[in-house]
Amino acid sequence: MNAPLSPPAALEASTPTAEEAIRSRRSVRAFLPTSVPDEILARILELGARAPSGSNIQPWQVAVLRGEPLAALTRELHALSLAGDPGREDYAYYPRQWREPYLGRRRKVGWDLYGTLGIAKRDIERMRQQHARNFLFFDAPVGLVFTIDRDLERGSWLDYGMFLQTIMIAARSFGLDTCPQAAFNTYGAVIARRLAIPDTQMVVCGMALGYADATAPENRLETERESLEGFVRFVDTLA
């Protein structure tokens, strides 16, 4: 067995402030093969569980994949994606009918990502291959699969978002990066079979976790955010 690689020096850096962790979080799409120590992974997930949930019901379940289980699942899902198998969504993540401003934002981030990789707008094959990399967890050493009980309502999905965000921010405090991936919902049935997930649960999303490859061009992408004027309204008087 090969000895695990040593974590990058970032692991030994001082803990960032909450603002630094939030501002430095981004969706990383290329990872180093460096293993994540078990104790750090456990601490990240423990911190994630500090996320709030209505009546403290804590609606989350997580499957942690590493080594051969991770490799076996990613091989299967990656092959399905490249073969053009569309799978079947358990829930609609995106709107059925796109409109502005959401359509424009979606298109921009897509073209910005492809631009960093030198993928032309009409290069459908390279786009398809890049999308399929989702199902490799972008070569991260840890793949997380999140599930939720099917009978829970929208409030629990709100709770779940806070849980996912807490994990991602906690990861930054240890010099790690993540990529939340709704794409795994497409192959929820395959994942459930391979991970023995009961029928009473459904896949919410996946998440790649590991040390970012700083040399990868796709990791230089910085997505834009609306200014406060675009989404905040300070109410001084009531109608």
N, C-alpha and C positions, 0 to 999 in steps of 0.2 A: 504494500500500500504506500502510495506517495505521501510524504509528509505535507501537512497543510501549509500553504503559503502564509507568510507573516502579514498581519494587517498593515495598511499604509500608515504613515506617520500621523495622518489626520485623526486617527483613533486616540492618539495621545495628546491632542491639542486641548486647549482649555474649552470648557463647555460654553457653547454660544448662548447669547441671550435669547429670549423667546422671539424677539423681533428678528434677530439674525437667522435663527432657525427657520422662521416662516419665510423670510425674504430669499433665503438660499435654497428653499425647496423647489425642485423642478422635476418634471417627468423625464427621467434618464432612460435612454434607449440603447445604451451599450455599456456593459459592465466588465470589470476585471474578473478573472477566475478565482480571485482571493476568497478563501472561505470566511464565513462569519462565525466568530466564536459562539458556542452554545449559550454562554452566560449573558452575552450581549443581546442575542436574539430573544432570550427569555425576558430580559429587562425591558426591551422595547415592547414586547407584547403585554407585559404587566402594566407598563405605562399606558398603553393603548386602552386597557380595560378600565382606566380611570376616567374615560370619557363619560359624559352624562347620558342617562337614558331615562325615559319616563317611568316613574315608580320603581326605578332601579331594576328593570327587568333584564337588562344586558342581553339584547337579542342576537348577539354575534357568536359564530362558531368559525374556527380557523383550522385549516389543514396546512401543515408546514411540510414542504417538499424540498429535499436535498438529495444529492448523490444519485444513485440508480433510479429510485422512484421518480425523481424529477426528470431525469434523462428519458425514462421510458414514456412518461406522459407527454413530454414535449415532442418526442419523435412522432407519436401517434397524432397529436393535434396539428403539428406542423405539416405532416403529410396530408392530412385531410384538407387543410387550408390550401396547400399548393395544388391539390387535385381538384379544387373548385367546389368542394362540398360546402354548401352554405350553412349547414347545421340548422338549428331551430332555436330562436330566442324564447326564454322562459318569461321574459318581460320586455317591454319596449323601453330601451334606454333613451333613445333619441325621439324627437317629435315625428309623428307620421307625415306631417306636412311642414316643410321648412319655410321660414319667413325671416325677414330682417327684424332685428340686427343679427340674429343667430346664424343665419346662413352665411353672411359675410364673414363673421368671426370664424366659423368652421372652415370655410374655404381658405382664409388667410393663413391659419395655423397649419393647414395641410400643405399649402404651397410653400410656406416658409420652411417646413421640415424637409420637404422634397428638395428644395433649393439648396439646403446645407449638404445634401447627399448627391447633388448634381443630377437629380432625376428630372427630366423634362416633362412638361405638362401632358404630352401625348405618349409618354413611355409607360403604357399600361402594365407591361410585364414587370418592370422594376418596381412599380407601385405595388403590384400584387405580392412580389417577393418581400418588400419591406413590411407590408401589412402582416404577412405570415410570420415575421419575426416576433410578433406579439406572443405567438404560441410557443416560442422558445424562452419566454420570459426575458428576451433580449440577452440571453446567455448569463443571466444573473445566477449566482450560486444558491440563492434561496427563492423559491416560488411559494407564494401564499395564496390559498384558495379560500374565499370567504363564502359562507352559506348562512341562510336565514330560514326559519320555519315558515312554511307557506301560508299558514293561517294568521300571521301577524299583519298588522295594518300599516298605513303610511307613516304613522308616528314612529314606528320601529325602524323604518327606512331612514327617517331623519336622524334617529339615534345612530344608525349604522354609519352615516356619513361622518358624524363627529368621531366615531371610533376609528375609521380609516384615516382621517386627518390627524388624529392624535398619534397614530402609529408612524405616519410619515414625518411629523415634526420630531417625535422621539428619535427616529432613525438619524435625523440630522445631528442630534446632540452627540451621537457616537461616530460622526464622520461618514455615515452611510447615506445612500440615496435610494430612491424608490421610483416605481412607475405604476400607478393604479391603472388597471386594464379591464374595461368593461367588455372587451372582445371575448373574454372567456365565457360570458353568458351564452354565446352562440353555440358552444359545444357542451352545455350544461349536462345533457344526458350522458355523453361519453365520460365526462369527468365524474359524474355521480357513479357510474358503473365501475370505473377504475379505482375510485377512492372509497367505494362502499358507503356512499352517502345515502341515507334513507330517503324514501319517496316523500316524506313529510318535509324535507328541506329542499331548497333550490340554491343554485349558485348565484351570488350577487356579483362578484367580480374576482379577478386575480390581482396580484401585486408582485412585481419583481423587486427584490431587495438585495443590495450588495454595495460594492465600492465602484463608483463611476469610473469609466475609462476616459481620462481627461484628454486623450488624443483623438477620440472619436468625434468627427465633425457634427454629428447629430446632437451631441451633448452641449454644443455651443448655442443651441437654439434658446432664445429667451422670449417667451410669449408676452404679448402686450396685455395690459389691464386698463380698463376704463378709469378715467379720472373720477373723483368723487362727484363732480357735477353731473356725471352720466348716470349715476344710480342712487344718489343720496338726496333726500329732500328734508331739510330742516323745517319742522312745523312750529311756527311761532303763534299762530292763532287757528282756531277751529272754524269750519264753515257754519 
